[in-house]
Amino acid sequence: MKRTILALLFTVALTGAVQDSGRKNLDAPAELVAEAQNNPVLPPVTEQTRHAHRSVAARASGTLGELGSSHGTPLNLAAIRSVSLRHEFKTFLDARIQENCLTTAVYFEARSESMVGQLAVATVILNRVKASNSPTSICGVVYRGASHLNACQFSFACDGKPNLVDDTRAWKMAYDITVLALANDRKNRPLQILATATNYHADYVDPYWSKSLNRLTQIGRHIFYSQI
């Protein structure tokens, strides 16, 4: 349990510190993604992990019991605050993990593209999160099928190469694009022409699936498609 908590804290620290420290290895948080999406390429959830999670759930249940009952028992304000802080931390941590997955995808898929080109890739990923036949999280979309060599959704995730960030300036750009895409996604699409885009490929390849989709536009070296 302690190792799990330390691993999560390290993920947050690593994501926040990359712009200043220039650290190299910024792979997605494997353990958490595996648990959320059951992705076979990532470390499986062990019985020890499940036991640790059950222990946390049991302690959380006990804390809730300390809040007081409906029979006039005074509420334990300290316990209420503790539960609130835990919820806030989990929400913050989840958001940072998803943010990191999107930044990673933008960096490895489109760092040589313009800002618009990078934003287009981020838009496709966010569109997929909302699609009915896709995972419901950014990390799930980005690493879907990553166990199949050279046959996954995003090539960087299954090409067999180590995902090492060697250009901190490009990573900073990818992070800024991620923040912009997430902020605009809550209101409207940052690129209206890609409002329905769910697929793209580089202009130097001709994947079989492109013939069955509706071509929307080309931005930089990427051609974008929708399924309608």
C-alpha positions in Angstrom: 0.0 0.0 0.0 2.8 2.4 0.9 4.5 1.7 -2.4 1.3 2.4 -4.3 0.8 5.7 -2.6 4.4 6.6 -3.2 4.1 5.7 -6.9 1.1 8.0 -7.3 2.8 10.9 -5.5 5.9 10.3 -7.7 3.6 10.6 -10.8 2.3 13.9 -9.7 5.7 15.2 -8.8 7.2 14.0 -12.1 4.5 15.6 -14.2 4.8 19.0 -12.4 8.5 19.0 -12.4 9.3 18.1 -16.0 9.3 21.6 -17.3 12.0 22.7 -14.7 14.1 19.6 -14.3 14.1 18.3 -17.9 13.7 14.6 -16.7 13.6 12.2 -19.5 11.4 9.2 -18.8 7.8 10.3 -18.8 5.8 7.2 -19.6 2.2 7.1 -18.6 1.5 6.0 -15.0 1.4 2.3 -15.9 -0.1 0.8 -12.7 -3.0 3.2 -12.5 -3.8 3.0 -16.2 -3.7 -0.8 -16.0 -6.2 -0.7 -13.1 -8.5 1.7 -14.8 -8.5 0.2 -18.3 -7.3 -3.4 -17.7 -4.7 -2.8 -20.5 -2.7 -6.1 -20.9 0.5 -4.2 -21.9 0.7 -2.7 -18.5 1.4 -4.3 -15.2 -1.6 -6.4 -14.1 -3.5 -5.8 -10.9 -2.2 -8.4 -8.4 -4.1 -10.0 -5.5 -1.8 -7.9 -3.2 -3.0 -4.7 -4.9 -6.6 -5.8 -4.6 -6.1 -6.5 -0.9 -4.6 -3.1 -0.4 -7.5 -1.4 -2.2 -10.0 -3.4 0.0 -8.1 -2.2 3.1 -8.4 1.4 1.9 -12.1 1.0 1.2 -12.6 -0.5 4.7 -10.8 2.4 6.4 -12.7 4.9 4.3 -16.0 3.2 5.4 -14.9 3.5 9.0 -14.1 7.1 8.6 -17.6 7.8 7.2 -19.0 6.0 10.2 -17.2 8.5 12.4 -19.1 11.3 10.8 -22.1 10.7 13.0 -25.5 9.1 12.6 -29.1 10.3 12.0 -29.9 9.7 15.7 -28.6 13.1 16.9 -24.9 12.1 17.2 -22.8 15.3 16.7 -20.9 15.3 13.4 -17.1 14.8 13.6 -16.0 17.9 11.8 -12.4 16.7 11.7 -13.5 13.4 10.0 -15.6 15.4 7.5 -12.6 17.5 6.6 -10.4 14.4 6.3 -12.9 12.8 3.8 -13.1 16.1 1.9 -9.3 16.4 1.6 -9.0 12.8 0.4 -11.6 13.5 -2.3 -9.9 16.7 -3.4 -6.6 14.9 -3.6 -8.0 12.0 -5.6 -9.7 14.4 -8.0 -6.5 16.4 -8.4 -4.4 13.3 -9.0 -6.9 11.8 -11.5 -6.9 15.1 -13.5 -3.1 15.2 -13.5 -2.8 11.6 -14.7 -5.2 12.2 -17.6 -3.5 15.5 -18.4 -0.1 13.7 -18.6 -1.5 11.0 -20.9 -2.8 13.7 -23.3 0.5 15.6 -23.2 2.4 12.4 -23.9 0.3 11.6 -26.9 0.6 15.1 -28.3 4.3 15.1 -27.8 5.0 11.8 -29.5 2.4 12.0 -32.2 2.7 15.6 -33.3 5.6 17.5 -31.7 7.0 18.4 -35.2 3.6 19.9 -36.1 2.5 23.5 -35.7 0.4 24.6 -32.7 -2.8 24.0 -34.8 -1.5 20.6 -35.8 -0.9 19.6 -32.2 -4.2 20.9 -31.1 -5.9 18.9 -33.9 -4.4 15.7 -32.5 -5.5 16.6 -29.0 -9.0 17.3 -30.3 -9.2 13.8 -31.9 -8.3 12.2 -28.6 -10.9 14.2 -26.7 -13.5 13.3 -29.3 -12.7 9.6 -28.9 -13.2 9.9 -25.1 -16.8 10.9 -25.9 -17.4 8.3 -28.5 -19.6 5.4 -27.4 -17.3 2.7 -28.6 -14.1 4.1 -26.9 -12.7 4.0 -23.4 -14.1 6.8 -21.2 -10.8 8.3 -20.1 -7.9 10.0 -22.0 -5.4 7.4 -20.8 -7.7 4.6 -21.9 -8.0 6.1 -25.4 -4.3 6.9 -25.7 -3.1 3.4 -24.7 -5.9 1.3 -26.2 -4.4 -1.7 -27.9 -0.9 -0.9 -26.7 -0.2 -4.6 -26.2 -0.3 -5.3 -29.9 3.0 -4.4 -31.6 2.6 -1.8 -34.3 -1.2 -2.4 -34.2 -2.6 0.1 -31.7 -4.5 3.3 -31.8 -1.5 5.6 -31.5 1.8 4.3 -33.0 4.1 5.6 -30.2 2.3 3.4 -27.7 3.1 0.1 -29.4 6.1 0.6 -31.7 8.4 -1.1 -29.2 10.5 2.0 -28.7 11.1 3.6 -25.3 9.1 6.7 -24.8 11.8 9.1 -23.7 11.3 12.8 -23.8 14.5 14.4 -25.1 13.1 17.8 -26.0 11.9 19.7 -22.9 10.9 22.7 -25.1 8.6 20.5 -27.2 7.2 18.9 -24.1 6.3 22.3 -22.7 4.6 23.1 -26.0 2.6 19.8 -25.8 1.6 20.6 -22.3 0.4 24.1 -23.2 -1.6 22.5 -26.1 -3.1 20.0 -23.6 -4.2 22.8 -21.2 -5.8 24.7 -24.1 -7.5 21.7 -25.5 -9.0 20.6 -22.1 -10.1 24.2 -21.3 -11.8 24.6 -24.7 -13.3 21.2 -24.6 -15.5 22.1 -21.7 -17.1 24.9 -23.7 -16.8 24.2 -27.4 -14.5 22.6 -29.8 -11.2 24.5 -30.3 -11.2 23.5 -34.0 -14.8 23.4 -35.4 -13.8 21.7 -38.6 -12.7 18.7 -36.4 -15.8 18.7 -34.2 -16.5 15.1 -35.3 -13.0 13.9 -36.1 -12.1 10.6 -34.5 -9.2 9.4 -36.7 -6.1 10.7 -38.5 -3.0 9.4 -40.2 0.2 10.8 -41.6 0.0 11.8 -45.3 2.8 9.3 -46.2 0.8 6.2 -45.3 -2.5 4.9 -46.7 -4.3 2.8 -44.0 -7.1 0.5 -45.1 -9.6 2.1 -42.7 -9.3 5.5 -44.3 -11.5 4.5 -47.3 -14.5 3.8 -45.1 -14.4 7.1 -43.3 -15.3 10.7 -44.2 -12.2 12.8 -44.9 -12.5 16.2 -43.2 -9.2 18.1 -43.8 -5.4 17.9 -43.7 -3.4 19.9 -41.2 0.3 19.7 -41.6 1.3 16.1 -42.3 -1.9 14.6 -40.8 -5.2 13.9 -42.6 -8.3 13.8 -40.4 -11.5 11.8 -40.7 -14.8 11.3 -39.1 -17.1 8.3 -38.9 -20.1 10.2 -40.1 
